[in-house]
Amino acid sequence: MRLRGTSLVLALLALFAHEAIAGPQASPPRTLLWVWDRPQLFSAPPEGTGIAYLHATVRLSGTQSRTTWRQWPLRIAPGITVIPVVHVTLDNLAPSPVDDAQQQAIARALEHAAAHSRSGWVQLDFEARRSQREAYVALLGRLQPLRANVRLSATALASWCMDDPWLPAGLLDEVVPMYFRMGADSARIRQRLQATGAATVPACRDAAGLLLGESWPALGGNVKRRYVFHTGAWKNEDFEKIDTRDTHP
Protein backbone atom coordinates (compact mmCIF):
# COMPACT_ATOMS: atom_id res chain seq x y z
CA MET A 1 0.00 0.00 0.00
CA ARG A 2 1.34 3.43 -0.87
CA LEU A 3 2.04 5.95 1.85
CA ARG A 4 1.65 9.70 1.39
CA GLY A 5 2.40 12.93 3.23
CA THR A 6 2.62 12.67 7.00
CA SER A 7 2.12 8.90 6.92
CA LEU A 8 5.27 8.48 4.86
CA VAL A 9 7.37 10.66 7.15
CA LEU A 10 6.17 8.71 10.18
CA ALA A 11 6.96 5.44 8.45
CA LEU A 12 10.49 6.60 7.64
CA LEU A 13 10.98 7.76 11.20
CA ALA A 14 9.91 4.38 12.50
CA LEU A 15 12.27 2.62 10.12
CA PHE A 16 15.35 4.67 10.90
CA ALA A 17 14.93 6.11 14.39
CA HIS A 18 16.71 3.17 16.02
CA GLU A 19 19.87 3.93 14.03
CA ALA A 20 20.27 7.69 14.35
CA ILE A 21 23.50 9.12 13.03
CA ALA A 22 26.30 10.34 15.26
CA GLY A 23 28.65 12.16 12.90
CA PRO A 24 30.34 10.87 9.72
CA GLN A 25 30.61 7.09 9.56
CA ALA A 26 32.86 4.62 7.77
CA SER A 27 32.94 4.30 4.00
CA PRO A 28 29.98 2.54 2.35
CA PRO A 29 30.43 -1.00 0.97
CA ARG A 30 31.90 -1.62 -2.48
CA THR A 31 28.51 -2.09 -4.17
CA LEU A 32 25.32 -0.10 -3.58
CA LEU A 33 22.01 -0.49 -5.38
CA TRP A 34 20.17 2.65 -6.39
CA VAL A 35 16.55 2.00 -5.34
CA TRP A 36 14.20 4.53 -6.91
CA ASP A 37 10.58 5.17 -5.87
CA ARG A 38 9.17 1.82 -6.95
CA PRO A 39 7.81 -1.24 -5.14
CA GLN A 40 10.53 -3.21 -3.38
CA LEU A 41 10.59 -6.70 -4.86
CA PHE A 42 13.51 -8.22 -2.97
CA SER A 43 13.82 -9.63 0.53
CA ALA A 44 17.42 -8.60 1.20
CA PRO A 45 20.37 -7.43 -0.91
CA PRO A 46 23.45 -9.65 -1.29
CA GLU A 47 25.88 -9.74 1.60
CA GLY A 48 28.16 -6.72 1.59
CA THR A 49 25.80 -4.67 -0.59
CA GLY A 50 24.24 -1.38 0.46
CA ILE A 51 21.18 0.60 -0.65
CA ALA A 52 21.07 4.18 -1.95
CA TYR A 53 17.35 4.94 -1.97
CA LEU A 54 15.37 7.87 -3.33
CA HIS A 55 14.39 9.85 -0.24
CA ALA A 56 13.00 12.99 -1.89
CA THR A 57 12.58 14.68 -5.26
CA VAL A 58 12.84 18.45 -5.64
CA ARG A 59 11.16 19.62 -8.84
CA LEU A 60 12.31 22.95 -10.22
CA SER A 61 10.19 24.86 -12.73
CA GLY A 62 10.98 28.46 -13.49
CA THR A 63 11.36 30.09 -10.08
CA GLN A 64 9.15 27.52 -8.37
CA SER A 65 10.14 24.41 -6.44
CA ARG A 66 8.15 21.48 -5.10
CA THR A 67 9.46 18.71 -2.87
CA THR A 68 7.86 15.27 -2.84
CA TRP A 69 8.87 12.46 -0.52
CA ARG A 70 9.31 8.78 -1.24
CA GLN A 71 5.91 7.16 -1.81
CA TRP A 72 6.74 3.45 -1.62
CA PRO A 73 7.82 2.16 1.80
CA LEU A 74 11.37 0.88 2.17
CA ARG A 75 12.01 -2.13 4.37
CA ILE A 76 15.69 -2.88 4.83
CA ALA A 77 17.06 -5.14 7.54
CA PRO A 78 19.25 -3.63 10.27
CA GLY A 79 22.95 -3.74 9.49
CA ILE A 80 22.55 -2.86 5.80
CA THR A 81 24.21 0.40 4.76
CA VAL A 82 21.45 2.77 3.62
CA ILE A 83 22.13 6.13 1.94
CA PRO A 84 19.23 8.55 1.29
CA VAL A 85 19.31 10.30 -2.09
CA VAL A 86 17.78 13.67 -2.99
CA HIS A 87 17.00 13.91 -6.70
CA VAL A 88 16.56 17.27 -8.43
CA THR A 89 14.47 17.38 -11.61
CA LEU A 90 14.23 20.24 -14.11
CA ASP A 91 11.37 21.47 -16.26
CA ASN A 92 12.52 21.63 -19.88
CA LEU A 93 9.77 24.11 -20.72
CA ALA A 94 10.51 26.47 -17.82
CA PRO A 95 14.28 26.75 -17.21
CA SER A 96 15.20 27.37 -13.61
CA PRO A 97 17.80 29.81 -12.27
CA VAL A 98 18.23 27.68 -9.12
CA ASP A 99 17.85 30.87 -7.14
CA ASP A 100 18.24 31.34 -3.40
CA ALA A 101 14.78 30.01 -2.56
CA GLN A 102 15.28 26.93 -4.73
CA GLN A 103 18.68 26.29 -3.20
CA GLN A 104 17.04 26.46 0.21
CA ALA A 105 14.44 23.90 -0.87
CA ILE A 106 17.15 21.48 -2.01
CA ALA A 107 19.17 22.09 1.16
CA ARG A 108 16.12 21.43 3.35
CA ALA A 109 15.48 18.13 1.56
CA LEU A 110 19.10 17.09 2.13
CA GLU A 111 18.91 18.13 5.79
CA HIS A 112 15.80 15.97 6.15
CA ALA A 113 17.63 13.10 4.46
CA ALA A 114 20.60 13.56 6.78
CA ALA A 115 18.31 13.38 9.80
CA HIS A 116 17.14 9.96 8.58
CA SER A 117 20.48 8.60 7.40
CA ARG A 118 21.63 5.50 9.22
CA SER A 119 24.97 5.43 7.39
CA GLY A 120 26.28 8.93 7.98
CA TRP A 121 26.03 9.66 4.23
CA VAL A 122 23.60 11.50 1.95
CA GLN A 123 23.67 11.85 -1.82
CA LEU A 124 22.65 14.68 -4.17
CA ASP A 125 21.55 13.71 -7.68
CA PHE A 126 21.37 16.90 -9.75
CA GLU A 127 22.37 17.13 -13.43
CA ALA A 128 22.86 20.88 -13.44
CA ARG A 129 22.83 22.59 -16.81
CA ARG A 130 25.68 24.78 -17.92
CA SER A 131 23.69 27.92 -17.07
CA GLN A 132 23.11 26.58 -13.54
CA ARG A 133 26.70 25.77 -12.62
CA GLU A 134 27.33 28.92 -10.62
CA ALA A 135 24.13 28.29 -8.66
CA TYR A 136 25.15 24.65 -8.12
CA VAL A 137 28.45 25.77 -6.61
CA ALA A 138 26.55 28.20 -4.37
CA LEU A 139 24.30 25.32 -3.30
CA LEU A 140 27.30 23.20 -2.35
CA GLY A 141 28.65 26.12 -0.33
CA ARG A 142 25.32 26.30 1.49
CA LEU A 143 25.59 22.59 2.30
CA GLN A 144 29.01 22.75 3.95
CA PRO A 145 27.65 22.98 7.54
CA LEU A 146 25.82 19.72 6.86
CA ARG A 147 29.17 17.97 6.38
CA ALA A 148 29.87 18.38 10.09
CA ASN A 149 27.37 15.55 10.65
CA VAL A 150 27.23 13.56 7.41
CA ARG A 151 29.35 12.94 4.37
CA LEU A 152 28.07 14.38 1.12
CA SER A 153 28.09 12.37 -2.10
CA ALA A 154 26.97 13.74 -5.47
CA THR A 155 26.39 12.17 -8.86
CA ALA A 156 28.03 13.75 -11.90
CA LEU A 157 27.74 13.48 -15.63
CA ALA A 158 30.68 11.44 -16.92
CA SER A 159 31.79 14.41 -19.02
CA TRP A 160 32.26 16.48 -15.86
CA CYS A 161 34.90 13.97 -14.82
CA MET A 162 36.69 13.78 -18.15
CA ASP A 163 37.07 16.84 -20.38
CA ASP A 164 34.70 19.30 -18.67
CA PRO A 165 36.02 19.38 -15.08
CA TRP A 166 34.07 22.25 -13.53
CA LEU A 167 32.67 20.57 -10.39
CA PRO A 168 34.40 21.86 -7.19
CA ALA A 169 35.25 18.47 -5.73
CA GLY A 170 36.64 19.99 -2.53
CA LEU A 171 33.07 20.73 -1.46
CA LEU A 172 32.10 17.05 -1.69
CA ASP A 173 33.16 13.85 0.05
CA GLU A 174 32.44 11.72 -3.00
CA VAL A 175 31.79 12.28 -6.71
CA VAL A 176 29.95 9.51 -8.60
CA PRO A 177 30.38 9.79 -12.39
CA MET A 178 27.46 8.13 -14.19
CA TYR A 179 29.02 5.87 -16.82
CA PHE A 180 25.77 5.05 -18.60
CA ARG A 181 23.43 6.72 -21.07
CA MET A 182 26.32 8.98 -22.01
CA GLY A 183 24.89 9.85 -25.42
CA ALA A 184 27.29 11.26 -28.00
CA ASP A 185 30.15 11.21 -25.48
CA SER A 186 29.86 7.47 -24.81
CA ALA A 187 32.40 6.09 -27.31
CA ARG A 188 35.03 8.71 -26.48
CA ILE A 189 34.68 8.26 -22.72
CA ARG A 190 34.75 4.48 -22.98
CA GLN A 191 37.90 4.65 -25.10
CA ARG A 192 39.52 6.91 -22.52
CA LEU A 193 38.62 4.53 -19.71
CA GLN A 194 39.81 1.56 -21.74
CA ALA A 195 43.19 3.25 -22.17
CA THR A 196 43.68 4.58 -18.64
CA GLY A 197 41.19 2.77 -16.40
CA ALA A 198 40.37 6.01 -14.62
CA ALA A 199 38.58 9.34 -14.93
CA THR A 200 40.64 12.40 -15.83
CA VAL A 201 39.56 14.21 -12.64
CA PRO A 202 41.16 12.55 -9.57
CA ALA A 203 38.12 13.26 -7.37
CA CYS A 204 36.01 11.10 -9.70
CA ARG A 205 38.14 7.98 -9.46
CA ASP A 206 36.84 6.45 -6.24
CA ALA A 207 33.25 5.79 -7.35
CA ALA A 208 31.25 4.89 -10.46
CA GLY A 209 27.58 4.88 -11.42
CA LEU A 210 26.61 1.91 -13.60
CA LEU A 211 23.43 0.58 -15.20
CA LEU A 212 22.28 -3.01 -14.91
CA GLY A 213 21.86 -4.38 -18.42
CA GLU A 214 24.28 -1.94 -20.10
CA SER A 215 27.90 -2.90 -20.69
CA TRP A 216 30.17 -1.42 -18.03
CA PRO A 217 33.29 0.51 -19.03
CA ALA A 218 36.78 -0.66 -18.13
CA LEU A 219 37.58 0.85 -14.75
CA GLY A 220 40.60 -1.18 -13.70
CA GLY A 221 41.08 -1.54 -9.97
CA ASN A 222 40.69 2.13 -9.17
CA VAL A 223 37.04 2.21 -8.19
CA LYS A 224 36.40 1.70 -4.49
CA ARG A 225 32.64 1.97 -4.75
CA ARG A 226 30.04 1.45 -7.45
CA TYR A 227 26.39 2.41 -7.52
CA VAL A 228 24.22 0.26 -9.78
CA PHE A 229 20.98 1.59 -11.26
CA HIS A 230 17.99 -0.47 -12.39
CA THR A 231 15.46 0.94 -14.85
CA GLY A 232 12.70 -1.01 -13.13
CA ALA A 233 12.29 -2.52 -9.67
CA TRP A 234 15.04 -4.68 -8.18
CA LYS A 235 14.22 -8.38 -7.83
CA ASN A 236 16.16 -11.15 -6.13
CA GLU A 237 17.14 -12.68 -9.49
CA ASP A 238 18.81 -9.42 -10.53
CA PHE A 239 21.47 -9.89 -7.90
CA GLU A 240 22.90 -12.85 -9.81
CA LYS A 241 23.91 -10.39 -12.55
CA ILE A 242 26.14 -8.44 -10.17
CA ASP A 243 29.50 -9.74 -9.04
CA THR A 244 30.14 -7.90 -5.79
CA ARG A 245 33.81 -8.85 -5.78
CA ASP A 246 35.10 -6.70 -8.66
CA THR A 247 34.13 -3.92 -11.05
CA HIS A 248 32.78 -5.93 -13.94
CA PRO A 249 29.39 -7.73 -14.28
N, C-alpha and C positions, 0 to 999 in steps of 0.2 A: 504494500500500500504506500502511496506517495505521501510525503510529509511536506507541509508548506508553512511559511512564516514562522510564528513563534514555536509551533510544534517541532519544526526542524531544529531550531536553535536549542531547544530543550533536549532533543534527542542527541545532538552532538555533545552537549554538556555532559549528559549521562554517560556517553561513550568514552569521553576523554578526561573527565574530571579526576579519575583515580590516578592519572599519570601526568599531573601538571608539570610544566617545565620549570627548571631551576637553573637558568643560564645556558649558554651554548653547550651542546653535547658532542659526543664523538661523531666521527664521519659516518654517513649512511653506508649501507652494504653496497657491494659491487653492482648489483642489479636492482632496479626499482621499476615497478610497473606504473605507468600513468593510467589512472582510473578516472575516466570522465564521468559526467552525470548520467549514468545509465544503470540499469539493474545489475546487481552483483551476482554473477552466475558461477562463482567458485567458492569452495569451502575454506580454503587456506592457500596462500601462495607457496611456492617451493621454499624449502629451508634456505635461509640466507638471503631471501629476497624481500625487499621493502615495497611500500605502496606510496605513490605520490598522487593524491586524490584531489579532484576539483572541489575546492571549498567554497569559492565564490566567483561570480562573473561580474565585472564592471563594464557596462555598455556605454560607450561614448558616442554621442550624436550631436554635432554642432557644439554648442556650449553646455549641453545637458549631459548628465550622467545618471545611470540607474544601476543599482547593485542588486543582484539576485543571489540567493544562497543555494547550496546543493539541495536538490529535490529528493533524490533517491537515498535512502539510509545506507550507511556504510558500517558493516560489521566485520571488524578485524580483531583477531585474537590478541590478547596481551603479549608483549614481547616482540611484535612485528614493528619494524621502523615505519612510521607513518608521517609523511610530509604533506601539509596542506598547500594547495596551489591556488593562487588568485589569477584568473584569466581576464585579460582586457580585450574587448572586441571593439571594432571601429565601424562606423556607418559610412559606406562608400559614397552615399548620396549627400551626406552632410559632414564634411571633413571637420575634425575636431582640433582645436588649438592645444588641448591638454593644459588648460589654464589652471590657475591656482585652486579653484573650487574642485575641478576634476582630479587634480593631483591629491587633494585632501580626501576625496572619495576613494581613490585607489589606496592611499595610505591607511585609511580607516579599515578597509577590507583586509589589508595585510596585518594590521594590528589585531583584528578579530581572529585571523588565522593563527597568529603567533600565540594568542591566549589559549588556543585549542590544540597547539602542536604538542605532541608527546615525544618528539624527536629532538627538539631544539633547533629545527630548521623550518623555513617557509620558502616558497618559490613564487616568483613573479613571471608570468607568461604574457609578454606584451611585445608584439611585432611592430614597434614604432616606425612610422614612415619618416622619410628623410626630413620633412618639414617639422617633425615632432621631436627631433633628436635633442634639441636644446631643452625642451620641456621634460624629456625623459631623464636627462642628466639632473635637472632640478628636482625631479621626483626622487631620484636615488639619494640626492643630498638630504631631502626631507626624511628619508627612511633611515638615515645613519643612527639616530638614537635607538631605533629598534634593534640594531645589531649588538646593543649591550646585553640583550636577553636571548636573541636567537641569531642563527646564521642565515644569511640571505643568499638564496640561489636565484638565478634568472636564466631563462631560455634566450637564445640568440639565433638569428638567421645565420646559416653557415657562412654566408658572404661576409658577415661582420667579423668573422674569425679568420678570414683568409686575406682578401685584398681590399677590404673596406673596414679597417680596424678603428672604429670611432668610439666604441663602448668603453667608458672609464672603468676598467676592471677593478681598480683599487677601491671602488665603492661597493663591491660585491665579494661574497665569500666563495662563490662558485658561478661559472658561466657554462651553460649547457648548449653548445651548438647543435642545431637540429639538422642532422645529415639525412634528410628525407624530403621528398617533394621540393627539390631544389630548383626545379624549372630549368631555365636556359643555362644556369650556372652548374648544373649537375655534373656533366661530363668533365668540365675543367676542374672542379673541386675534387671529384673522385680521382682524377689523374694525379693531382697534387698529393692527395693522401696516399695513393699507391706508391708514389715516389719517395715520400718522406715519412709517412705513417703518423703525421701530426699536423695540427692546425698551425698556421703562420703565427698567430697571436699566442704567446705562452699561456696566458690566463685561460685559454680555451682548451687546453690539452688534457685536463684532468677528467672531463666528463664528455658524454656524447648522448644526443637524442637520436633514437633509431625507431624504425617502424616495422612492426611484425608483418611479414609478407613481402617486404621490399628488400632487395639485396643490400647488405650492409657494406659500407666502404672499408677499405683496409686501414686499420687504426693501430697496427703494431701492438706493443705492450704498454703504450703510454697512458691509455685511459684507465683511470682508477674506478670510474663509476659510469654506468650507462642507464639511461631512462628509456624504456621501451613503450611505444604507443600502439594502441589497438584501435582500428577504425570502428569497431563494434564494441561488444561487451566481452570482457575476459571470461573464458571458460576453462575448466580444469585441463581439458585436452590441449589448450594452447600452450601450456607450460612445457609440454614435450618438445616444442619448437625452439625453446630457449635453453642454451647451454649456459648455466650460471658460472661456469669455471673460466671462460675466456671471453674474447670480444667478438666472436663470430658465431652465427646461428648454426 
